Amino acid sequence: MACLKQEKETNIKIFIDIYDMFPMVTRVMDYGQQTVRVARYIGQSFMITLSHANRLPVTIQYPYEKLITSERFRGRIHFEFDKCIACEVCVRVCPMDLPVVDWELETNIRKKRLLNYSIDFGICIFCGNCVEYCPTNCLSMTEEYELSTYDRHELNYNQIALGRLPMSVIDDYTIRTILNSPKIKKKKISKSFD
């Protein structure tokens, strides 16, 4: 009986010792879990860094390289004087009331005759409403985006400046064009195989 009692006491002491060590064991386990979590986060961040290292550079050397614009790009507005009927729909749909349309009524044929047409690109927000609602399609958006000037008055384009055809970026041999649209890349690749 004494042996059993001693055994019980030693078991209780061992249990108490283990119980006293339990916080330390849990701290070691927590430390291990934190170490594994930190290593996983560091590994994930390295994977993200390596995935970005394989990308092509985003920046372009602007005057010598230019991006090819998409088909729906809203650049400078092109105007065809002969097609315009001076209906002023473009003025009514423009949120800025920008296009200035000067016309006179010819009484013998009872029609408007266009005298002057101008748009101030310093104020224009390039929304494309004028192009969309024009009944005769005398307005169109071009891919020209280089409109910067030193004087804001030079941004007021009259019918002569608006009628100037834009130079295509693709046709300019002095500039390296960079494809940014997947559709254009596919077209270019398919043309090279043909």
Secondary structure per residue as TSV (DSSP state, phi and psi in degrees):
chain	resnum	aa	ss	phi	psi
A	1	M	-	360.0	-40.2
A	2	A	H	-63.4	-36.2
A	3	C	H	-63.6	-43.4
A	4	L	H	-63.7	-38.9
A	5	K	H	-65.3	-42.9
A	6	Q	H	-64.4	-40.9
A	7	E	H	-61.7	-41.9
A	8	K	H	-62.8	-42.5
A	9	E	H	-64.9	-41.2
A	10	T	H	-67.0	-39.2
A	11	N	H	-62.6	-40.5
A	12	I	H	-65.4	-41.9
A	13	K	H	-62.6	-42.4
A	14	I	H	-63.1	-43.1
A	15	F	H	-62.0	-41.9
A	16	I	H	-65.1	-41.2
A	17	D	H	-62.2	-43.4
A	18	I	H	-64.8	-41.3
A	19	Y	H	-63.3	-38.2
A	20	D	H	-68.3	-30.3
A	21	M	H	-81.8	-13.6
A	22	F	H	-56.4	-45.6
A	23	P	H	-60.1	-37.1
A	24	M	H	-66.9	-41.1
A	25	V	H	-64.4	-42.6
A	26	T	H	-65.7	-36.3
A	27	R	H	-65.1	-40.8
A	28	V	H	-64.1	-41.0
A	29	M	H	-65.7	-41.8
A	30	D	H	-62.2	-41.3
A	31	Y	H	-62.0	-42.0
A	32	G	H	-63.1	-43.2
A	33	Q	H	-64.4	-40.8
A	34	Q	H	-64.9	-39.2
A	35	T	H	-63.0	-44.0
A	36	V	H	-63.8	-42.1
A	37	R	H	-63.4	-43.8
A	38	V	H	-63.6	-42.6
A	39	A	H	-62.5	-38.9
A	40	R	H	-65.4	-43.0
A	41	Y	H	-63.6	-41.3
A	42	I	H	-64.4	-41.6
A	43	G	H	-61.9	-42.1
A	44	Q	H	-63.9	-41.9
A	45	S	H	-66.4	-36.8
A	46	F	H	-65.3	-37.2
A	47	M	H	-64.8	-40.6
A	48	I	H	-64.0	-43.0
A	49	T	H	-61.8	-43.7
A	50	L	H	-67.0	-35.3
A	51	S	H	-66.9	-33.8
A	52	H	H	-74.9	-25.2
A	53	A	H	-69.0	-25.9
A	54	N	T	-83.0	-7.4
A	55	R	S	-75.3	157.0
A	56	L	-	-75.8	156.0
A	57	P	-	-64.6	144.6
A	58	V	S	-86.0	-32.9
A	59	T	-	-76.0	151.5
A	60	I	-	-125.8	153.7
A	61	Q	-	-86.3	93.3
A	62	Y	T	-51.5	-57.3
A	63	P	T	-65.1	-25.9
A	64	Y	T	-97.5	-20.8
A	65	E	E	-128.0	139.5
A	66	K	E	-136.9	147.9
A	67	L	E	-80.5	142.8
A	68	I	-	-81.8	126.5
A	69	T	-	-77.1	159.6
A	70	S	-	-75.8	170.6
A	71	E	T	-65.3	-31.5
A	72	R	T	-98.3	19.3
A	73	F	-	-66.2	138.6
A	74	R	-	-103.7	93.7
A	75	G	-	-102.2	-149.4
A	76	R	S	-61.6	145.5
A	77	I	E	-84.7	132.1
A	78	H	E	-100.1	136.4
A	79	F	E	-124.0	132.7
A	80	E	-	-109.0	109.4
A	81	F	G	-61.1	-40.0
A	82	D	G	-68.3	-26.6
A	83	K	G	-84.5	-20.4
A	84	C	-	-70.4	134.8
A	85	I	-	-109.7	10.3
A	86	A	-	57.3	40.2
A	87	C	-	-80.3	-17.6
A	88	E	-	64.7	24.0
A	89	V	H	-65.4	-37.7
A	90	C	H	-61.0	-36.2
A	91	V	H	-70.2	-40.1
A	92	R	H	-70.2	-35.0
A	93	V	H	-87.2	-13.6
A	94	C	-	-71.9	125.2
A	95	P	T	-67.5	-17.5
A	96	M	T	-103.7	-0.4
A	97	D	-	51.2	48.5
A	98	L	-	-83.3	-53.8
A	99	P	-	-59.1	132.6
A	100	V	E	-104.0	115.3
A	101	V	E	-113.8	113.9
A	102	D	E	-103.9	127.2
A	103	W	E	-145.5	164.7
A	104	E	E	-132.7	149.4
A	105	L	E	-89.5	123.0
A	106	E	E	-91.5	112.4
A	107	T	T	-71.9	-29.5
A	108	N	T	-69.3	-34.5
A	109	I	T	-107.8	-1.7
A	110	R	T	53.9	47.3
A	111	K	E	-135.6	157.6
A	112	K	E	-81.7	142.7
A	113	R	E	-118.4	123.8
A	114	L	E	-72.0	129.4
A	115	L	E	-102.4	-46.6
A	116	N	E	-149.3	144.0
A	117	Y	E	-139.4	130.0
A	118	S	E	-147.3	152.5
A	119	I	E	-134.6	134.1
A	120	D	E	-95.9	106.2
A	121	F	T	-75.3	-6.8
A	122	G	T	-72.4	-22.0
A	123	I	T	-109.0	-24.8
A	124	C	-	-58.7	137.4
A	125	I	-	-102.7	6.8
A	126	F	-	53.6	45.4
A	127	C	-	-78.8	-26.3
A	128	G	-	85.3	6.6
A	129	N	H	-63.6	-40.9
A	130	C	H	-61.8	-39.3
A	131	V	H	-69.3	-40.7
A	132	E	H	-68.4	-38.7
A	133	Y	H	-95.9	-1.5
A	134	C	-	-66.1	121.4
A	135	P	T	-71.8	-24.6
A	136	T	T	-104.4	2.5
A	137	N	-	55.7	40.8
A	138	C	-	-85.4	-11.1
A	139	L	E	-109.8	141.8
A	140	S	E	-150.4	153.9
A	141	M	E	-89.9	138.5
A	142	T	-	-109.4	176.8
A	143	E	S	-92.9	8.5
A	144	E	-	-78.6	123.4
A	145	Y	-	-125.1	-0.7
A	146	E	-	-90.1	84.3
A	147	L	-	-112.1	6.9
A	148	S	-	-69.3	141.2
A	149	T	-	-141.6	169.3
A	150	Y	S	-87.2	-18.4
A	151	D	S	-124.2	126.9
A	152	R	G	-67.0	-20.3
A	153	H	G	-71.2	-21.0
A	154	E	G	-73.7	-11.9
A	155	L	G	-82.9	-5.4
A	156	N	E	-85.9	101.6
A	157	Y	E	-92.8	131.5
A	158	N	-	-92.3	-174.1
A	159	Q	H	-65.1	-26.1
A	160	I	H	-72.5	-46.0
A	161	A	H	-68.2	-36.8
A	162	L	H	-70.2	-27.0
A	163	G	H	-81.0	-11.4
A	164	R	S	-66.3	129.7
A	165	L	-	-73.4	137.2
A	166	P	-	-76.7	150.1
A	167	M	-	-85.1	129.9
A	168	S	-	-74.1	139.2
A	169	V	T	-67.7	-34.0
A	170	I	T	-67.4	-35.1
A	171	D	T	-78.1	-14.6
A	172	D	-	-79.8	112.9
A	173	Y	T	-77.1	-15.1
A	174	T	T	-82.8	-10.5
A	175	I	S	-115.7	134.5
A	176	R	E	-83.8	120.4
A	177	T	E	-92.0	141.8
A	178	I	E	-115.4	127.3
A	179	L	-	-82.1	125.5
A	180	N	-	-117.4	-5.8
A	181	S	-	-105.9	132.5
A	182	P	H	-62.0	-32.8
A	183	K	H	-64.7	-42.9
A	184	I	H	-65.8	-39.2
A	185	K	H	-61.8	-43.6
A	186	K	H	-64.5	-42.0
A	187	K	H	-62.5	-43.4
A	188	K	H	-64.5	-42.4
A	189	I	H	-67.0	-43.6
A	190	S	H	-65.7	-34.7
A	191	K	H	-67.5	-34.5
A	192	S	H	-71.3	-26.8
A	193	F	H	-82.0	-20.3
A	194	D	-	-77.4	360.0
